[in-house]
Structure formats: structure tokens, C-alpha cells
Amino acid sequence: MIATLTLNPAIDQTVTLDALKPGSVHRARSVWSDAGGKGVNVACCLADWGLPVAATGVLGQDNAAPFEQVLAAKNIDDRFVWIPGETRTNLKLLDAGTGETTDINLPGLEFGPSTLEAVRAVLSELAQDGSLVVLAGSLPRSLAPDTYARLTGELRARGARVVLDASGPALSAALTAGPGALPHAIKPNRHELEEWAGRPLADPAALLDAARRLQASGIPLVCVSLGEDGALFVSSDGALRALPPATEIASTVGAGDALVAGLVAGLHDGLALPDLARRALAFAAGKLSRTGANLPGREAVEAIAQDIRVESLT
């Protein structure tokens, strides 16, 4: 079983506009909503690929139905902890002309130690020796920045491999944890890597150097997502860059989460670094052709993987 954790889930409401012009009145082309949050999105893509996956985290009981429905529809083991209140709604403005999405993320539910303890109990049940656990997304304001770092240490003690997708103070705390609490894999984007490095990483050599320093610190796999420029992958087996094929874009929402799902699927199958990179990029490219956290069929994803160019870096 693969498990994902989403401590700050959201209902993502995507509004498609002809063009986004700040300060103007807009008429929407379309509006749709998806039950999401990074860990939920990762679980959905893994389920589409056919892997057994459980999803946990914290949901507001007043609007949990959309999450129940999507998890049931994709046969994901629903292990969420419910608390009073409503899960937040995030607004995503999709500019149909440029394909760019502007995110407006609202504050999430706040909860105390007893709720976090209930989630930890679920994770303890799901985490086994060699299992994969994805910790993804922002933390509620009521939780300390080192929450992921502490959870990673506990999960590693149970033999689990932790894949972390976080940013800001939560990522910084996880990257400065002791050797026994570092994640197995991380997926920062360029901006998040620059925050950690404390300086701009404008050229490919600087990006690669920063990723290699993270890998050398004790993180076995570092993946840096670069949007339309693909991704860097660094492990003890070397460093490479994977470039995606041209893709018709329906929505960029959740593409980074699909990349994480592809990483996890590759780790699950024990793929060598080049094949793991192809699978991760194929998941992301496949998701771009769909709205929401959905992949095309397995054959379509595998066909995309064949078109992904992988370059070895020195």
C-alpha cells in the first residue's frame, strides 16, 4: 500500500477566462470544482495508474462529500480524519490565451494536537517496512513548521520511504532535520530550490549544483520540476534532465502533483533513474491533457514516456 497525507486539503474551483486582465470585469467560459490538495491529487493519479493507495489527512465534516465521492470513484482507501467546519475552497483562474493559471489559496482549517495525533495513528497503521508515504502540500497555520520533519522521522523509524512535496518553512525544516529524519525523495520547483539556496539559480549549472548538494546531504533522490522545461533528477546513480514532449494543455492544475505520483510509481516499481524520470514526466504530461487530477489510460501514459528525451548531466 502507498499512502498520501494532505493536512491542508482544498476544493479547487477552476474558472476559465478568455484572458486574465487584473482590475477588469471578466466573463467566465466555464467553472468546475475538484476535491483536491496535493496528497489527494497524488493519490488520484496513482489510483488511475492502478496502484493500491490510501489517502489520509484532515477534512471539514461540513463539506466532505466531494472528497468521499472522488476517493470512492477511484477506489482509494479513505482514511481521512473529520473535524467540525468546512474544508477551504481555492480559486484558480485559468487564462485560456496563455494557458497560465493564477492561484488564490484561502486559509485552511485549524486544529490542535489531538487531531494531529489521530492522523499520526493512521499513518502509523499504514506505514510498513519498505512502504511509500507521500507528505504533500502546505501546513495549516496551527501546526509548527517542523511537522513534516517530525513525521518523516517517525515514518522512517517504521521503515517507510517518505516522498516530500512541500515549500517554505516546512520544506526548510525538513531539509535541516537530522540524518534519521530526512525524506527519501523531494520535489522542489525552481522557486522553492532558490528559497533553500538563498540565491537566484538562473542557469542550469547553478540548479544542478543546488540539487546535488541536497542529494549529498542524505536525500537519496532529488527531483527539481521546471515546468515546460522538464525536470532535473539527481541520485547516487547520477544526474539527468528529462524533457517533455509537446502536449495539448487542458489544465496545468495538479501537474506537479502528477509528477510526484510518477516518481512514486517509479520508486514502487524499482525503476532505474532514466526510466523513473520518463515515468514521472509522462504522468505530468498526461495530466496536462485532462482537467483535475486525472491521468489518461496506462497505454497512453506509456506512449508519452517513449517520447520523453533524457539527457545525462555531468
Short mmCIF file of the C-alpha atoms (twelve columns), coordinates in Angstrom:
data_MODEL
# 
_entry.id   MODEL 
# 
loop_
_atom_site.group_PDB 
_atom_site.id 
_atom_site.type_symbol 
_atom_site.label_atom_id 
_atom_site.label_alt_id 
_atom_site.label_comp_id 
_atom_site.label_asym_id 
_atom_site.label_seq_id 
_atom_site.Cartn_x 
_atom_site.Cartn_y 
_atom_site.Cartn_z 
_atom_site.pdbx_PDB_model_num 
ATOM 1   C CA . MET A 1   0.000   0.000  0.000   1 
ATOM 2   C CA . ILE A 2   1.111   3.540  -0.817  1 
ATOM 3   C CA . ALA A 3   -0.161  6.282  1.489   1 
ATOM 4   C CA . THR A 4   -0.569  10.027 0.981   1 
ATOM 5   C CA . LEU A 5   -1.037  12.730 3.599   1 
ATOM 6   C CA . THR A 6   -2.893  16.017 2.999   1 
ATOM 7   C CA . LEU A 7   -3.103  18.160 6.130   1 
ATOM 8   C CA . ASN A 8   -4.477  21.212 4.300   1 
ATOM 9   C CA . PRO A 9   -6.807  19.883 1.554   1 
ATOM 10  C CA . ALA A 10  -8.961  22.098 -0.625  1 
ATOM 11  C CA . ILE A 11  -11.813 22.096 -3.072  1 
ATOM 12  C CA . ASP A 12  -10.179 23.581 -6.164  1 
ATOM 13  C CA . GLN A 13  -12.577 25.773 -8.137  1 
ATOM 14  C CA . THR A 14  -11.144 26.478 -11.598 1 
ATOM 15  C CA . VAL A 15  -12.532 29.395 -13.612 1 
ATOM 16  C CA . THR A 16  -11.556 29.544 -17.307 1 
ATOM 17  C CA . LEU A 17  -11.261 33.053 -18.784 1 
ATOM 18  C CA . ASP A 18  -10.538 34.222 -22.324 1 
ATOM 19  C CA . ALA A 19  -7.777  36.377 -20.858 1 
ATOM 20  C CA . LEU A 20  -6.924  37.419 -17.302 1 
ATOM 21  C CA . LYS A 21  -6.721  41.220 -17.004 1 
ATOM 22  C CA . PRO A 22  -6.246  42.495 -13.419 1 
ATOM 23  C CA . GLY A 23  -8.706  45.221 -12.492 1 
ATOM 24  C CA . SER A 24  -11.180 44.216 -15.218 1 
ATOM 25  C CA . VAL A 25  -14.585 42.568 -15.180 1 
ATOM 26  C CA . HIS A 26  -14.428 39.047 -16.638 1 
ATOM 27  C CA . ARG A 27  -16.986 36.646 -18.062 1 
ATOM 28  C CA . ALA A 28  -16.066 33.048 -17.343 1 
ATOM 29  C CA . ARG A 29  -16.023 30.472 -20.125 1 
ATOM 30  C CA . SER A 30  -16.524 27.649 -17.650 1 
ATOM 31  C CA . VAL A 31  -16.278 26.757 -13.971 1 
ATOM 32  C CA . TRP A 32  -15.600 23.379 -12.399 1 
ATOM 33  C CA . SER A 33  -14.612 22.106 -8.970  1 
ATOM 34  C CA . ASP A 34  -12.350 19.259 -7.902  1 
ATOM 35  C CA . ALA A 35  -11.756 17.853 -4.446  1 
ATOM 36  C CA . GLY A 36  -8.018  18.253 -4.104  1 
ATOM 37  C CA . GLY A 37  -4.951  19.182 -2.171  1 
ATOM 38  C CA . LYS A 38  -1.546  17.846 -3.143  1 
ATOM 39  C CA . GLY A 39  -1.756  14.482 -1.394  1 
ATOM 40  C CA . VAL A 40  -5.272  13.847 -2.704  1 
ATOM 41  C CA . ASN A 41  -4.142  14.677 -6.247  1 
ATOM 42  C CA . VAL A 42  -1.155  12.326 -5.960  1 
ATOM 43  C CA . ALA A 43  -3.424  9.535  -4.712  1 
ATOM 44  C CA . CYS A 44  -5.846  10.074 -7.608  1 
ATOM 45  C CA . CYS A 45  -3.083  9.766  -10.213 1 
ATOM 46  C CA . LEU A 46  -1.622  6.669  -8.550  1 
ATOM 47  C CA . ALA A 47  -5.066  5.075  -8.495  1 
ATOM 48  C CA . ASP A 48  -5.535  5.871  -12.199 1 
ATOM 49  C CA . TRP A 49  -2.245  4.050  -12.845 1 
ATOM 50  C CA . GLY A 50  -3.625  1.026  -10.995 1 
ATOM 51  C CA . LEU A 51  -1.648  1.082  -7.744  1 
ATOM 52  C CA . PRO A 52  -3.249  0.473  -4.333  1 
ATOM 53  C CA . VAL A 53  -3.222  3.714  -2.381  1 
ATOM 54  C CA . ALA A 54  -4.646  5.100  0.855   1 
ATOM 55  C CA . ALA A 55  -5.246  8.791  1.499   1 
ATOM 56  C CA . THR A 56  -5.312  10.422 4.907   1 
ATOM 57  C CA . GLY A 57  -5.301  13.908 6.356   1 
ATOM 58  C CA . VAL A 58  -7.920  16.234 7.834   1 
ATOM 59  C CA . LEU A 59  -11.300 17.185 6.329   1 
ATOM 60  C CA . GLY A 60  -14.042 19.522 7.469   1 
ATOM 61  C CA . GLN A 61  -17.195 17.484 8.043   1 
ATOM 62  C CA . ASP A 62  -19.492 20.191 6.607   1 
ATOM 63  C CA . ASN A 63  -18.309 19.715 3.010   1 
ATOM 64  C CA . ALA A 64  -16.528 16.352 2.966   1 
ATOM 65  C CA . ALA A 65  -18.861 14.828 0.349   1 
ATOM 66  C CA . PRO A 66  -16.787 15.822 -2.743  1 
ATOM 67  C CA . PHE A 67  -13.756 14.100 -1.228  1 
ATOM 68  C CA . GLU A 68  -15.741 10.998 -0.320  1 
ATOM 69  C CA . GLN A 69  -17.049 10.807 -3.871  1 
ATOM 70  C CA . VAL A 70  -13.710 11.099 -5.685  1 
ATOM 71  C CA . LEU A 71  -11.937 8.684  -3.331  1 
ATOM 72  C CA . ALA A 72  -14.721 6.139  -3.716  1 
ATOM 73  C CA . ALA A 73  -14.849 6.572  -7.503  1 
ATOM 74  C CA . LYS A 74  -11.120 5.872  -7.803  1 
ATOM 75  C CA . ASN A 75  -11.137 3.048  -5.237  1 
ATOM 76  C CA . ILE A 76  -8.766  4.907  -2.892  1 
ATOM 77  C CA . ASP A 77  -8.749  3.763  0.734   1 
ATOM 78  C CA . ASP A 78  -10.284 6.764  2.539   1 
ATOM 79  C CA . ARG A 79  -8.547  7.200  5.898   1 
ATOM 80  C CA . PHE A 80  -9.238  10.898 6.482   1 
ATOM 81  C CA . VAL A 81  -9.914  12.300 9.948   1 
ATOM 82  C CA . TRP A 82  -13.004 14.531 10.069  1 
ATOM 83  C CA . ILE A 83  -13.343 17.623 12.262  1 
ATOM 84  C CA . PRO A 84  -16.054 20.306 12.597  1 
ATOM 85  C CA . GLY A 85  -16.063 23.042 9.966   1 
ATOM 86  C CA . GLU A 86  -15.523 23.381 6.217   1 
ATOM 87  C CA . THR A 87  -12.520 22.417 4.118   1 
ATOM 88  C CA . ARG A 88  -11.231 25.512 2.306   1 
ATOM 89  C CA . THR A 89  -12.000 26.366 -1.322  1 
ATOM 90  C CA . ASN A 90  -9.139  27.584 -3.529  1 
ATOM 91  C CA . LEU A 91  -9.774  29.675 -6.631  1 
ATOM 92  C CA . LYS A 92  -7.768  29.010 -9.794  1 
ATOM 93  C CA . LEU A 93  -8.059  31.456 -12.703 1 
ATOM 94  C CA . LEU A 94  -7.099  29.793 -15.999 1 
ATOM 95  C CA . ASP A 95  -6.140  32.181 -18.811 1 
ATOM 96  C CA . ALA A 96  -7.197  30.313 -21.963 1 
ATOM 97  C CA . GLY A 97  -4.997  32.529 -24.128 1 
ATOM 98  C CA . THR A 98  -1.715  31.860 -22.352 1 
ATOM 99  C CA . GLY A 99  -2.518  28.596 -20.568 1 
ATOM 100 C CA . GLU A 100 -1.303  30.130 -17.285 1 
ATOM 101 C CA . THR A 101 -3.138  29.632 -14.007 1 
ATOM 102 C CA . THR A 102 -3.355  32.203 -11.206 1 
ATOM 103 C CA . ASP A 103 -3.946  30.621 -7.789  1 
ATOM 104 C CA . ILE A 104 -5.797  32.246 -4.901  1 
ATOM 105 C CA . ASN A 105 -5.363  29.951 -1.907  1 
ATOM 106 C CA . LEU A 106 -7.553  30.536 1.137   1 
ATOM 107 C CA . PRO A 107 -6.638  29.718 4.755   1 
ATOM 108 C CA . GLY A 108 -7.353  26.152 5.764   1 
ATOM 109 C CA . LEU A 109 -8.917  24.535 8.813   1 
ATOM 110 C CA . GLU A 110 -7.045  24.941 12.059  1 
ATOM 111 C CA . PHE A 111 -6.818  22.093 14.536  1 
ATOM 112 C CA . GLY A 112 -4.981  21.087 17.647  1 
ATOM 113 C CA . PRO A 113 -2.680  18.305 18.870  1 
ATOM 114 C CA . SER A 114 -5.433  15.735 19.338  1 
ATOM 115 C CA . THR A 115 -6.386  15.843 15.642  1 
ATOM 116 C CA . LEU A 116 -2.759  15.591 14.564  1 
ATOM 117 C CA . GLU A 117 -2.356  12.636 16.908  1 
ATOM 118 C CA . ALA A 118 -5.301  10.908 15.221  1 
ATOM 119 C CA . VAL A 119 -3.636  11.404 11.837  1 
ATOM 120 C CA . ARG A 120 -0.330  10.087 13.186  1 
ATOM 121 C CA . ALA A 121 -2.122  6.956  14.369  1 
ATOM 122 C CA . VAL A 122 -3.484  6.373  10.871  1 
ATOM 123 C CA . LEU A 123 -0.029  6.892  9.327   1 
ATOM 124 C CA . SER A 124 1.493   4.505  11.836  1 
ATOM 125 C CA . GLU A 125 -1.030  1.877  10.742  1 
ATOM 126 C CA . LEU A 126 -0.325  2.422  7.042   1 
ATOM 127 C CA . ALA A 127 3.464   2.727  7.176   1 
ATOM 128 C CA . GLN A 128 5.296   -0.547 6.939   1 
ATOM 129 C CA . ASP A 129 8.853   -1.566 6.172   1 
ATOM 130 C CA . GLY A 130 9.577   -0.509 2.581   1 
ATOM 131 C CA . SER A 131 6.240   1.248  2.030   1 
ATOM 132 C CA . LEU A 132 5.997   4.658  0.365   1 
ATOM 133 C CA . VAL A 133 4.376   7.600  2.155   1 
ATOM 134 C CA . VAL A 134 3.813   10.952 0.439   1 
ATOM 135 C CA . LEU A 135 3.698   14.071 2.634   1 
ATOM 136 C CA . ALA A 136 2.431   16.874 0.428   1 
ATOM 137 C CA . GLY A 137 1.158   20.423 0.478   1 
ATOM 138 C CA . SER A 138 1.054   23.354 2.846   1 
ATOM 139 C CA . LEU A 139 0.577   23.068 6.588   1 
ATOM 140 C CA . PRO A 140 -2.349  24.663 8.443   1 
ATOM 141 C CA . ARG A 141 -1.324  27.758 10.391  1 
ATOM 142 C CA . SER A 142 -1.981  25.918 13.653  1 
ATOM 143 C CA . LEU A 143 0.838   23.425 13.001  1 
ATOM 144 C CA . ALA A 144 4.538   24.017 13.607  1 
ATOM 145 C CA . PRO A 145 6.840   24.275 10.566  1 
ATOM 146 C CA . ASP A 146 8.736   21.158 11.683  1 
ATOM 147 C CA . THR A 147 5.608   18.950 11.482  1 
ATOM 148 C CA . TYR A 148 6.763   17.200 8.311   1 
ATOM 149 C CA . ALA A 149 10.261  16.767 9.694   1 
ATOM 150 C CA . ARG A 150 8.913   15.066 12.825  1 
ATOM 151 C CA . LEU A 151 6.510   12.870 10.856  1 
ATOM 152 C CA . THR A 152 9.327   11.875 8.499   1 
ATOM 153 C CA . GLY A 153 11.466  10.756 11.425  1 
ATOM 154 C CA . GLU A 154 8.620   8.656  12.822  1 
ATOM 155 C CA . LEU A 155 7.820   7.087  9.454   1 
ATOM 156 C CA . ARG A 156 11.460  6.305  8.725   1 
ATOM 157 C CA . ALA A 157 11.705  4.573  12.097  1 
ATOM 158 C CA . ARG A 158 8.966   2.237  10.849  1 
ATOM 159 C CA . GLY A 159 10.932  1.503  7.672   1 
ATOM 160 C CA . ALA A 160 8.865   3.658  5.315   1 
ATOM 161 C CA . ARG A 161 10.288  5.721  2.471   1 
ATOM 162 C CA . VAL A 162 8.982   9.289  2.601   1 
ATOM 163 C CA . VAL A 163 8.421   11.409 -0.504  1 
ATOM 164 C CA . LEU A 164 8.052   15.076 0.459   1 
ATOM 165 C CA . ASP A 165 6.488   17.848 -1.628  1 
ATOM 166 C CA . ALA A 166 6.419   20.997 0.473   1 
ATOM 167 C CA . SER A 167 7.629   24.597 0.385   1 
ATOM 168 C CA . GLY A 168 8.649   27.483 2.631   1 
ATOM 169 C CA . PRO A 169 9.410   26.904 6.325   1 
ATOM 170 C CA . ALA A 170 8.003   23.353 6.224   1 
ATOM 171 C CA . LEU A 171 10.476  22.383 3.493   1 
ATOM 172 C CA . SER A 172 13.363  24.192 5.190   1 
ATOM 173 C CA . ALA A 173 12.691  22.395 8.474   1 
ATOM 174 C CA . ALA A 174 12.533  19.023 6.706   1 
ATOM 175 C CA . LEU A 175 15.812  19.642 4.877   1 
ATOM 176 C CA . THR A 176 17.665  20.593 8.065   1 
ATOM 177 C CA . ALA A 177 16.401  17.635 10.105  1 
ATOM 178 C CA . GLY A 178 18.954  15.140 11.394  1 
ATOM 179 C CA . PRO A 179 20.164  12.227 9.255   1 
ATOM 180 C CA . GLY A 180 17.455  9.946  10.636  1 
ATOM 181 C CA . ALA A 181 14.649  12.311 9.638   1 
ATOM 182 C CA . LEU A 182 15.486  13.242 6.037   1 
ATOM 183 C CA . PRO A 183 12.994  12.203 3.336   1 
ATOM 184 C CA . HIS A 184 13.814  9.594  0.716   1 
ATOM 185 C CA . ALA A 185 12.813  11.917 -2.130  1 
ATOM 186 C CA . ILE A 186 11.844  15.571 -2.590  1 
ATOM 187 C CA . LYS A 187 10.387  17.551 -5.496  1 
ATOM 188 C CA . PRO A 188 11.040  21.280 -5.175  1 
ATOM 189 C CA . ASN A 189 10.370  23.577 -8.106  1 
ATOM 190 C CA . ARG A 190 12.885  26.224 -9.192  1 
ATOM 191 C CA . HIS A 191 11.500  28.881 -6.837  1 
ATOM 192 C CA . GLU A 192 11.476  26.525 -3.853  1 
ATOM 193 C CA . LEU A 193 15.042  25.453 -4.570  1 
ATOM 194 C CA . GLU A 194 16.088  29.107 -4.792  1 
ATOM 195 C CA . GLU A 195 14.478  29.772 -1.404  1 
ATOM 196 C CA . TRP A 196 16.501  26.940 0.105   1 
ATOM 197 C CA . ALA A 197 19.719  28.063 -1.589  1 
ATOM 198 C CA . GLY A 198 19.151  31.691 -0.578  1 
ATOM 199 C CA . ARG A 199 20.013  33.000 -4.046  1 
ATOM 200 C CA . PRO A 200 18.746  33.005 -7.643  1 
ATOM 201 C CA . LEU A 201 19.532  29.867 -9.653  1 
ATOM 202 C CA . ALA A 202 19.241  31.363 -13.102 1 
ATOM 203 C CA . ASP A 203 21.399  28.967 -15.095 1 
ATOM 204 C CA . PRO A 204 21.287  25.152 -15.423 1 
ATOM 205 C CA . ALA A 205 24.678  24.684 -13.738 1 
ATOM 206 C CA . ALA A 206 23.515  26.517 -10.596 1 
ATOM 207 C CA . LEU A 207 20.316  24.463 -10.452 1 
ATOM 208 C CA . LEU A 208 22.229  21.230 -10.816 1 
ATOM 209 C CA . ASP A 209 24.772  22.229 -8.165  1 
ATOM 210 C CA . ALA A 210 21.997  23.021 -5.654  1 
ATOM 211 C CA . ALA A 211 20.225  19.726 -6.370  1 
ATOM 212 C CA . ARG A 212 23.488  17.812 -5.982  1 
ATOM 213 C CA . ARG A 213 24.167  19.493 -2.629  1 
ATOM 214 C CA . LEU A 214 20.762  18.390 -1.373  1 
ATOM 215 C CA . GLN A 215 21.332  14.832 -2.579  1 
ATOM 216 C CA . ALA A 216 24.762  14.771 -0.937  1 
ATOM 217 C CA . SER A 217 23.196  15.892 2.354   1 
ATOM 218 C CA . GLY A 218 21.476  12.499 2.647   1 
ATOM 219 C CA . ILE A 219 18.371  12.651 0.435   1 
ATOM 220 C CA . PRO A 220 18.593  9.719  -1.999  1 
ATOM 221 C CA . LEU A 221 16.501  11.281 -4.789  1 
ATOM 222 C CA . VAL A 222 16.100  14.958 -5.660  1 
ATOM 223 C CA . CYS A 223 13.759  15.993 -8.457  1 
ATOM 224 C CA . VAL A 224 13.536  19.667 -9.443  1 
ATOM 225 C CA . SER A 225 10.452  20.458 -11.522 1 
ATOM 226 C CA . LEU A 226 10.979  23.118 -14.181 1 
ATOM 227 C CA . GLY A 227 7.559   23.395 -15.812 1 
ATOM 228 C CA . GLU A 228 7.711   23.332 -19.592 1 
ATOM 229 C CA . ASP A 229 11.500  22.852 -19.331 1 
ATOM 230 C CA . GLY A 230 11.026  19.401 -17.803 1 
ATOM 231 C CA . ALA A 231 12.792  18.331 -14.621 1 
ATOM 232 C CA . LEU A 232 16.182  17.546 -13.122 1 
ATOM 233 C CA . PHE A 233 16.752  14.212 -11.377 1 
ATOM 234 C CA . VAL A 234 19.722  13.607 -9.090  1 
ATOM 235 C CA . SER A 235 20.524  10.396 -7.218  1 
ATOM 236 C CA . SER A 236 23.559  8.287  -6.366  1 
ATOM 237 C CA . ASP A 237 23.223  6.848  -9.888  1 
ATOM 238 C CA . GLY A 238 23.941  10.216 -11.477 1 
ATOM 239 C CA . ALA A 239 22.144  13.320 -12.726 1 
ATOM 240 C CA . LEU A 240 19.923  13.821 -15.727 1 
ATOM 241 C CA . ARG A 241 17.400  16.161 -17.256 1 
ATOM 242 C CA . ALA A 242 14.133  14.935 -18.735 1 
ATOM 243 C CA . LEU A 243 12.348  16.974 -21.404 1 
ATOM 244 C CA . PRO A 244 8.613   16.515 -22.017 1 
ATOM 245 C CA . PRO A 245 7.083   16.223 -25.482 1 
ATOM 246 C CA . ALA A 246 4.789   18.899 -26.889 1 
ATOM 247 C CA . THR A 247 1.448   18.490 -25.128 1 
ATOM 248 C CA . GLU A 248 -2.008  19.913 -25.670 1 
ATOM 249 C CA . ILE A 249 -2.903  21.572 -22.375 1 
ATOM 250 C CA . ALA A 250 -6.383  21.314 -20.898 1 
ATOM 251 C CA . SER A 251 -5.278  22.477 -17.427 1 
ATOM 252 C CA . THR A 252 -1.965  22.875 -15.617 1 
ATOM 253 C CA . VAL A 253 -3.669  22.429 -12.232 1 
ATOM 254 C CA . GLY A 254 -2.158  19.406 -10.480 1 
ATOM 255 C CA . ALA A 255 0.659   18.823 -12.989 1 
ATOM 256 C CA . GLY A 256 3.282   18.986 -10.226 1 
ATOM 257 C CA . ASP A 257 1.273   16.523 -8.177  1 
ATOM 258 C CA . ALA A 258 1.124   14.163 -11.151 1 
ATOM 259 C CA . LEU A 259 4.914   14.419 -11.388 1 
ATOM 260 C CA . VAL A 260 5.173   13.352 -7.741  1 
ATOM 261 C CA . ALA A 261 2.793   10.457 -8.435  1 
ATOM 262 C CA . GLY A 262 5.006   9.366  -11.327 1 
ATOM 263 C CA . LEU A 263 8.043   9.472  -9.040  1 
ATOM 264 C CA . VAL A 264 6.244   7.317  -6.501  1 
ATOM 265 C CA . ALA A 265 5.097   4.856  -9.161  1 
ATOM 266 C CA . GLY A 266 8.682   4.601  -10.396 1 
ATOM 267 C CA . LEU A 267 10.029  4.056  -6.898  1 
ATOM 268 C CA . HIS A 268 7.325   1.462  -6.274  1 
ATOM 269 C CA . ASP A 269 8.496   -0.496 -9.330  1 
ATOM 270 C CA . GLY A 270 12.209  -0.014 -8.580  1 
ATOM 271 C CA . LEU A 271 12.904  1.703  -11.905 1 
ATOM 272 C CA . ALA A 272 16.378  2.860  -12.855 1 
ATOM 273 C CA . LEU A 273 16.825  6.638  -12.833 1 
ATOM 274 C CA . PRO A 274 16.268  7.238  -16.599 1 
ATOM 275 C CA . ASP A 275 13.073  5.165  -16.638 1 
ATOM 276 C CA . LEU A 276 11.868  6.741  -13.402 1 
ATOM 277 C CA . ALA A 277 12.375  10.194 -14.954 1 
ATOM 278 C CA . ARG A 278 10.418  9.184  -18.052 1 
ATOM 279 C CA . ARG A 279 7.537   7.878  -15.956 1 
ATOM 280 C CA . ALA A 280 7.402   10.987 -13.782 1 
ATOM 281 C CA . LEU A 281 7.363   13.317 -16.807 1 
ATOM 282 C CA . ALA A 282 4.833   11.094 -18.584 1 
ATOM 283 C CA . PHE A 283 2.456   11.336 -15.621 1 
ATOM 284 C CA . ALA A 284 2.759   15.141 -15.646 1 
ATOM 285 C CA . ALA A 285 2.339   15.425 -19.423 1 
ATOM 286 C CA . GLY A 286 -0.599  13.021 -19.399 1 
ATOM 287 C CA . LYS A 287 -2.345  15.001 -16.697 1 
ATOM 288 C CA . LEU A 288 -1.942  18.238 -18.701 1 
ATOM 289 C CA . SER A 289 -4.368  16.820 -21.249 1 
ATOM 290 C CA . ARG A 290 -7.019  16.367 -18.555 1 
ATOM 291 C CA . THR A 291 -8.810  18.667 -16.127 1 
ATOM 292 C CA . GLY A 292 -8.449  17.751 -12.474 1 
ATOM 293 C CA . ALA A 293 -6.076  15.146 -11.058 1 
ATOM 294 C CA . ASN A 294 -6.717  12.557 -13.740 1 
ATOM 295 C CA . LEU A 295 -4.429  10.523 -15.984 1 
ATOM 296 C CA . PRO A 296 -5.221  9.077  -19.398 1 
ATOM 297 C CA . GLY A 297 -5.079  5.283  -19.700 1 
ATOM 298 C CA . ARG A 298 -1.910  3.356  -18.921 1 
ATOM 299 C CA . GLU A 299 -1.142  2.725  -22.595 1 
ATOM 300 C CA . ALA A 300 -1.362  6.454  -23.349 1 
ATOM 301 C CA . VAL A 301 0.992   7.307  -20.458 1 
ATOM 302 C CA . GLU A 302 3.466   4.645  -21.565 1 
ATOM 303 C CA . ALA A 303 3.376   6.060  -25.109 1 
ATOM 304 C CA . ILE A 304 4.156   9.538  -23.755 1 
ATOM 305 C CA . ALA A 305 7.101   8.095  -21.800 1 
ATOM 306 C CA . GLN A 306 8.605   6.797  -25.043 1 
ATOM 307 C CA . ASP A 307 8.677   10.368 -26.422 1 
ATOM 308 C CA . ILE A 308 10.472  11.869 -23.418 1 
ATOM 309 C CA . ARG A 309 14.093  12.770 -24.056 1 
ATOM 310 C CA . VAL A 310 16.547  12.126 -21.212 1 
ATOM 311 C CA . GLU A 311 19.938  13.846 -21.129 1 
ATOM 312 C CA . SER A 312 22.759  12.750 -18.836 1 
ATOM 313 C CA . LEU A 313 24.400  15.654 -16.960 1 
ATOM 314 C CA . THR A 314 27.996  15.887 -15.791 1 
# 
